[in-house]
């Protein structure tokens, strides 16, 4: 079973990270790597982020480096100074908190609408992803859990059947994603995350819009608390 789950996740990773002509997925992978280095403290505030050196380190051209830095500036992790290059920014804790609050409300709205609007095939898909996450918790695969977790939340965004809400929720998730990834490194977080998901899934499957809204909102509050615990430890 463990090898089967890993194989399933591996195939999902290939579809997500395989290079495409537009370089989008390569940039996304680089953005994750740079964000992890900054959030973990490997790159401290004020550190210069030289495009040539980063391109050499990660084996890419300067174009995806430049785009990754631009995207990370939206998360508040990087400061881009005109004509002087990019540096690691000092984290604005208030801004980060505001992003988490907004993310909680957006995802809660998605979950509430999903409880009301999800089709039967979409509900089955959500259950299947939830089962996959259960197995990843059992075997202790935090990196794989993070990959599948994104699919879990995306399934709920889609299930809300509101294209504008989907768009702004995805945009906000991209900005806050480095911090959501980091929180999975806290002890016991995978199990707690899955248990929180369980409440969300149960509410969606029974069509309880209010309960789904509240369960997802509480889940995102817990995500912020887990990130805060991670940040304090680093």
N, C-alpha and C positions, 0 to 999 in steps of 0.2 A: 504493500500500500504506500509506504514512504517513497519508494522509487517512482511509483506511478504518479503521485502528487508532484514530485520534483519534475518529472517529465512534462506534466501538464503545465506547470508554471514556466518551465524552460521554453515551451512552445509559445506561451503567452509573451514571454520576454522577447523572443525573436521577433514576433510581430510588432512589438512596441519599439524595439531599439534598432532594427535593421536599417542601415543607411538608405535614404531615398535621394533622388536627384536634387530635391530642394534643400537638403541638409537639415531639415527640421528635426528629425529624431536624433541626429548626432548632436545638435545643439541642446536638445532636451537632456540627453545623457550627460553632456558636459556641464550643463547647469546644475544637475543633481550633484555631480562630483565636486564642483566648486563650492556649492552651498554646504555640503557636508564638511568640507575642509574649513569653511568659515565658522559654521555653527559649533563645530567641535573644538574650535580654538587653535587649530593648526595655523590658520592665517589670522593674525591678531588685528584689531582695529588700527588703521593707519598704514598697514602693509600695502606697498605698491603692487598692483596686479598688472605686470608687464605682459602684453599680448604675445610677444615672441616667445618668452619663456614658458608661458602657459601652453601655447601651441606645441612647443617641443615636449613638454612634460606629458601632455595628454595625447600626443601623436595626431594632431589635427592641424588644419590650416588656421590662419588668423581670423577668417570670416566667422566660423562658429564660435570662436572665443569672444569676438566682439559682440555677437548677438547674445551669447549667454550672459555676459557682463551687463548688457543693457537690460535683460530680463531680471537679473538679480538686483539691479538698482531699483526696480519697482517693488521688490520685497524689503527694501531698506538695508540690504546686506552690503551693497556696493555703492560708492559715491563716484560718479563720473564727473571729472573736472575738465572743462573745455580746454583743449590744447595742453593739458598736463597729464592726461591719462586717468586710470581708475585706481581707487584705493579701497581697502576694506573699511566700511563705514562703522561708526559707533552706533550700536543698536538703539533706536528710539523705542523704549519700552512702552510708552503710552500709545504710540502708533501701532505697535504690534498687538497690544491689548484690543485696540479699536478694530483691528482686522479680525481678530478671533471673535469678537462680539458680532461683527457683521457676518462672518462665516457661519456662526451658530444660527443666526436668524434666517439666512438664505437656505442653509441645508435643512433646517426645520420646516421651512415653507415647502421645500421639495418633498420631504417625507410626508407631510400632511396631504399634499396633492397626489402623491403616489398612492397613498392609501385609498384615495377616492378614484383615481384614474387609471391605475395600472391594469393592463390586460392580463388575461390568464397566462399566456406564454411568458410575459415579463415577470410575473410573480414566480413562476417556476424557475426562471433564470436566476432571480434574486435568491431563491432558496438554494439553488445549486452552488452559487458563489459563496453563500453563507456556510454551506457544508464544507466547501473547500477550505475556507478560513478555519473552520473547526479542526480539520486535520492538520493544518499548518501550526496551529497552537499546540496540538498534541505532540508533534514531533519537534517543536521548537525551531521554527524557521522564520526569524524576524524579517529578513530581507525579502523573502518570498511573500510573506504576509503583507508587507507594504505594497508590493506589486498588485496582489489580488485585492487588497483593500481599496485601491483606486478604482478597480472595476466594480466593487461593491457600491461605492458612493456614486459612481457614474451611472450605474443601473437605476439608482433612485432618482437621479436628475432626469434621466430619460423618461422614467415612469411617471414623472409629474405631468408630462405632456404640456409643457409651457416653454416655448422656444426661447423667449426673452429671459425667463428665470434661469433656464439652462445656461445661456450665454454668460450672464453676469456671475452665476455661481462658479462656472468653470474658470472665468477670469480671476475671481477672488481666490479660488483654490490654488491657481498657479502662483499667485503672489505669496501665499502663506505656506505653500508646500514644503519648503525647507525645514520649517519648524514642526510641521506635522510629522515629517519623516524622523526627525530627531527624537521625538517623544517615545518611539518604539524601542529606544535603547534603555529605557528605565526598567528596572526589575519588576516582573509581574504584569507589565503593561499589555502584552498580547492577550493574556487571559481576560483582563478587565475590559479591553477593547471589544473582544468577542462577546462578552456578556452584555455590554452596552448595545452592540449590534443586535443581539438576540431580542431585546425589548423593542427595538425599531422594527425588525422583521415581523415579530408577532403582531404588532399594531397594524402594520401595512396589510398583512395577510387577512386580518379580520375586518379591514376596511374602516378602522377607527382613526379618523383624520386628526383629532385633537391629541390622542395618545401618541400617534406617530410624530407629530410636531414636537411634543414635550420630550419624548424619548430621544429624538435626534438632537434637540437643543441641549439637553443634559449631556449627551455624548460629546458634543463639541466643547462644552464647558470643561469636561474631564480631560479632553485633549490638551486644552490650554494649561490646565493644572499639571498634567504630566510633563509638558514641555518646560514649565517653570521649574519643576523638580530636577529635570535634566540640566537646565541652565545653571541652577544653583550648585549642582555637583561638578560643574566644569568651569 
